[in-house]
C-alpha cells in the first residue's frame, strides 16, 4: 500500500502482490465543474500507463464529493419540546 498526499489531492495505491493494482485518486478541485478534475485524472492515468505499459485499465469509477454537507433530524432542530 502506498499513500501520497499533495497540494491537489491524494492517491492511495494498493497492489495485491500479483495482477491487480487499485488506484484511488482524490482531487481537491471544487469549482462546480468536473472538467479540471477530469483533465487532472486523465493526465495521471496516461502517466501511469506510460510508466507501466503492461497495465490496462479495467474500471474507472468517478464520484463527486460534497463538502460541508450536514443532515439533522427535524426533532433535533425543532423548537417544539
Secondary structure, DSSP 8 states (H G I E B T S, - for coil): -EEEEETTEEEEEEE-SSS-EEEEEEE---SS-THHHHHHHHHHHHHHHHH-TT-------------S-----HHHH-S--
